[in-house]
Amino acid sequence: MTRPNNVGKLIYLMSREMRYVISMRLQRQGLMVIDYEILSLLLENAPLSQESLVELAIVEKSTVAKSLRRLEQKDIIRRSVDQHDRRKRWIDWGPQAKDVLAAISTIRNELDSVLYMEEEDDSVLQTLTIMANSLHKHVVELRRQE
């Protein structure tokens, strides 16, 4: 397959293929790609409010709510009501999180091993970090305009 010469298209195609790998690996546990994204955010930031999770995931509230229901039914996460604001919900790890966290770690390692380029790793990682931060700032600005 010929790859496009456009950076945006190339990253988009890589993202689709990464999502495919994630989807294939999570099927065994009855989880979806959005669940991986939410659990990854939780892994880096737990506990999180449901509102913060929606902002970080950059998806609709209903999408996050459906994923959280699925994860809660599997005891992977638990939701609790904030003591000071009954409308606010906190998300943290549930009793069945251990196996899913191991699966996330395995998926991350698999993708890293496929994408790793030893001779250029630091410069590529720095460039991708700059690009990701720039894109994130753009998305934040777009969301403010909604």
Phi, psi and chi 1 to 4 in degrees:
 res  aa     phi    psi   chi1   chi2   chi3   chi4
   1 MET       -  129.7  174.9  167.8  139.4      -
   2 THR   -79.8  131.7  -56.5      -      -      -
   3 ARG   -89.8  144.7  -68.8  -69.9 -176.1 -177.1
   4 PRO   -69.3  158.2   21.8  -28.2      -      -
   5 ASN   -89.7   -2.0 -161.3    9.7      -      -
   6 ASN   -93.5  127.3  177.2  -68.3      -      -
   7 VAL   -59.3  -45.1  172.9      -      -      -
   8 GLY   -60.4  -44.6      -      -      -      -
   9 LYS   -64.0  -41.3  -85.0 -173.2  176.8  179.0
  10 LEU   -62.7  -45.7 -175.7   58.2      -      -
  11 ILE   -66.0  -38.8  -68.7  172.5      -      -
  12 TYR   -61.1  -46.2  172.5   74.6      -      -
  13 LEU   -63.6  -41.1  -72.7  173.4      -      -
  14 MET   -62.2  -41.1  -71.3  173.7   58.7      -
  15 SER   -61.9  -44.0  173.1      -      -      -
  16 ARG   -61.0  -43.0  -78.2 -175.4   45.3 -174.3
  17 GLU   -69.8  -34.8  -69.6  170.3  -12.9      -
  18 MET   -66.1  -41.4  -71.8  173.7   67.6      -
  19 ARG   -62.2  -35.4  -69.6  173.4   66.2   85.8
  20 TYR   -62.9  -47.4  176.2   80.2      -      -
  21 VAL   -59.6  -46.8  170.6      -      -      -
  22 ILE   -59.7  -46.1  -67.9  165.6      -      -
  23 SER   -59.9  -45.4  174.9      -      -      -
  24 MET   -62.6  -39.9  -65.2  -55.7  -65.0      -
  25 ARG   -72.6  -32.8  -61.8  -62.2 -179.4 -116.6
  26 LEU   -84.7  -16.9  -70.1  179.5      -      -
  27 GLN   -55.2  -35.1  -81.2 -178.4   -8.6      -
  28 ARG   -59.3  -29.1  -62.5  175.1 -167.8  144.7
  29 GLN  -105.0    9.2  -66.2  170.9  -42.9      -
  30 GLY    69.1   29.7      -      -      -      -
  31 LEU  -113.1  162.2  -60.3  176.1      -      -
  32 MET  -115.2  170.7  -58.4  170.4   70.4      -
  33 VAL   -59.1  -40.6  173.4      -      -      -
  34 ILE   -61.7  -33.7 -174.3   62.2      -      -
  35 ASP   -63.9  -42.2  -58.8  -29.4      -      -
  36 TYR   -59.5  -44.9  173.8   87.9      -      -
  37 GLU   -63.3  -43.3  -66.6  169.5    6.4      -
  38 ILE   -67.3  -44.0  -73.5  173.1      -      -
  39 LEU   -66.4  -35.6  -67.5  170.0      -      -
  40 SER   -63.5  -42.3  -68.1      -      -      -
  41 LEU   -64.5  -40.9  -71.2  168.6      -      -
  42 LEU   -65.8  -38.3 -162.9   56.4      -      -
  43 LEU   -58.7  -37.6 -175.6   60.6      -      -
  44 GLU   -88.4  -15.6  -64.2  161.2    7.6      -
  45 ASN  -137.5    8.7  -57.4  -71.5      -      -
  46 ALA   -63.0  146.1      -      -      -      -
  47 PRO   -76.7  156.6   29.3  -32.4      -      -
  48 LEU  -128.7  148.4  -89.8  175.1      -      -
  49 SER   -76.4  153.4   70.3      -      -      -
  50 GLN   -61.7  -37.0 -169.2  163.1  -26.5      -
  51 GLU   -62.4  -43.4 -178.7  179.6  -63.9      -
  52 SER   -64.8  -37.3  -64.3      -      -      -
  53 LEU   -62.9  -40.8 -162.0   50.5      -      -
  54 VAL   -61.6  -44.4  168.1      -      -      -
  55 GLU   -64.9  -43.7  -71.1  175.8   22.1      -
  56 LEU   -70.3  -36.2  -70.3  169.4      -      -
  57 ALA   -77.3  -19.3      -      -      -      -
  58 ILE    54.1   50.2  -48.3  173.0      -      -
  59 VAL  -135.6  172.2  -66.1      -      -      -
  60 GLU   -68.4  151.3  -62.0  -65.3  -37.9      -
  61 LYS   -56.6  -40.5  -72.8 -179.5 -176.9 -179.7
  62 SER   -65.9  -34.4   60.9      -      -      -
  63 THR   -65.2  -44.3  -57.7      -      -      -
  64 VAL   -65.6  -42.8  169.9      -      -      -
  65 ALA   -60.4  -42.4      -      -      -      -
  66 LYS   -64.6  -43.2  -73.5  176.6 -168.3  173.4
  67 SER   -64.4  -44.5  176.7      -      -      -
  68 LEU   -62.6  -38.4  -68.5  176.7      -      -
  69 ARG   -60.8  -45.8 -105.2 -168.1  -46.3  -81.4
  70 ARG   -61.6  -45.6 -175.9  172.5   37.0 -104.3
  71 LEU   -67.7  -35.5  -64.9  169.3      -      -
  72 GLU   -70.0  -39.1 -168.7  171.5   35.7      -
  73 GLN   -62.8  -29.3  -73.4  171.9  -11.9      -
  74 LYS   -90.5    4.0  -65.3  176.2 -179.1  -71.4
  75 ASP    61.8   25.1  -76.5  -27.6      -      -
  76 ILE   -81.8  -36.1  -63.9  167.5      -      -
  77 ILE  -127.0  166.7   59.5  110.5      -      -
  78 ARG  -135.9  146.8   59.6 -173.0  167.4  142.7
  79 ARG  -112.7  141.4  -69.5 -171.0  -93.4 -169.1
  80 SER  -135.5  154.1   58.0      -      -      -
  81 VAL   -85.4  136.1  176.5      -      -      -
  82 ASP   -63.5  136.5 -172.7  -78.4      -      -
  83 GLN   -66.9  -27.0  -67.3  177.6   -9.6      -
  84 HIS  -101.0  -18.6  -55.1  -69.2      -      -
  85 ASP  -142.0  101.1 -176.7   -7.9      -      -
  86 ARG   -63.7  -16.1  -52.6 -118.3   -8.0  118.5
  87 ARG   -80.2  -18.4  -63.3  168.6  -65.4  172.8
  88 LYS   -90.9  135.6 -169.7  173.2 -169.4  174.7
  89 ARG  -116.4  136.5  -58.2  -78.0 -175.1  -98.2
  90 TRP  -105.4  140.2  -73.2   96.5      -      -
  91 ILE  -112.4  130.6  -44.8  -57.8      -      -
  92 ASP  -145.1  177.8 -151.0  -16.2      -      -
  93 TRP   -73.0  142.7  -61.9  111.1      -      -
  94 GLY  -100.8  179.2      -      -      -      -
  95 PRO   -65.9  -22.8   12.7  -20.3      -      -
  96 GLN   -99.6   16.8  -60.8  -60.3  -42.1      -
  97 ALA   -71.4  -26.6      -      -      -      -
  98 LYS   -55.4  -48.3 -175.8  178.6  178.6 -177.8
  99 ASP   -65.9  -38.5  -69.2  -20.8      -      -
 100 VAL   -68.8  -39.2  174.5      -      -      -
 101 LEU   -63.5  -37.1  -68.0  173.8      -      -
 102 ALA   -64.9  -39.7      -      -      -      -
 103 ALA   -65.4  -40.9      -      -      -      -
 104 ILE   -62.1  -44.1  -71.9  172.5      -      -
 105 SER   -61.2  -42.4  178.3      -      -      -
 106 THR   -63.4  -43.7  -59.9      -      -      -
 107 ILE   -63.0  -45.8  -68.3  167.2      -      -
 108 ARG   -60.1  -43.1  -74.0  179.8  171.2 -175.3
 109 ASN   -64.8  -40.8  -71.0  -20.7      -      -
 110 GLU   -61.3  -48.6  176.6 -177.1   -2.9      -
 111 LEU   -64.8  -41.0  -68.7  170.5      -      -
 112 ASP   -61.0  -40.5  -77.3   -9.3      -      -
 113 SER   -67.8  -32.5   71.4      -      -      -
 114 VAL   -74.0  -37.3  170.5      -      -      -
 115 LEU   -90.7  -12.6  -63.7  170.4      -      -
 116 TYR   -67.4  132.0 -176.4   73.4      -      -
 117 MET  -127.7   98.9  -62.1  174.0  -67.0      -
 118 GLU   -54.1  -47.3 -171.6  172.5  -25.2      -
 119 GLU   -70.4  -21.2   64.9  -80.1   -7.4      -
 120 GLU  -124.8   15.9  -63.8 -177.3   29.2      -
 121 ASP   -56.3  -50.3 -169.9   53.7      -      -
 122 ASP   -63.9  -45.6  -72.9  -19.4      -      -
 123 SER   -69.2  -38.4   63.6      -      -      -
 124 VAL   -65.5  -44.9  170.3      -      -      -
 125 LEU   -62.2  -42.1 -169.6   55.5      -      -
 126 GLN   -62.8  -43.9  -72.5  173.6  -10.5      -
 127 THR   -63.5  -45.4  -59.3      -      -      -
 128 LEU   -64.1  -36.8  -72.2  172.5      -      -
 129 THR   -64.0  -44.1  -59.2      -      -      -
 130 ILE   -61.6  -44.2  -69.2  166.9      -      -
 131 MET   -63.9  -43.7  -67.7  168.6   72.8      -
 132 ALA   -63.4  -42.4      -      -      -      -
 133 ASN   -64.8  -40.4  -70.8  -22.5      -      -
 134 SER   -64.2  -44.5  176.8      -      -      -
 135 LEU   -65.1  -40.1 -175.8   57.5      -      -
 136 HIS   -61.2  -44.2  178.1   72.0      -      -
 137 LYS   -59.5  -40.1  -72.1  176.3 -173.6  174.4
 138 HIS   -64.1  -43.2 -178.3   65.3      -      -
 139 VAL   -65.5  -41.0  168.3      -      -      -
 140 VAL   -60.0  -42.3  167.7      -      -      -
 141 GLU   -64.8  -42.5 -176.2   57.3   35.5      -
 142 LEU   -61.6  -40.4  -72.6  175.1      -      -
 143 ARG   -66.6  -33.5  -69.2 -169.5   79.7  179.0
 144 ARG   -65.0  -31.3  -79.3 -166.8 -163.7  127.2
 145 GLN   -78.9  -13.7  -65.5  172.7    9.0      -
 146 GLU   -64.5      -  -72.0 -178.2  -16.2      -
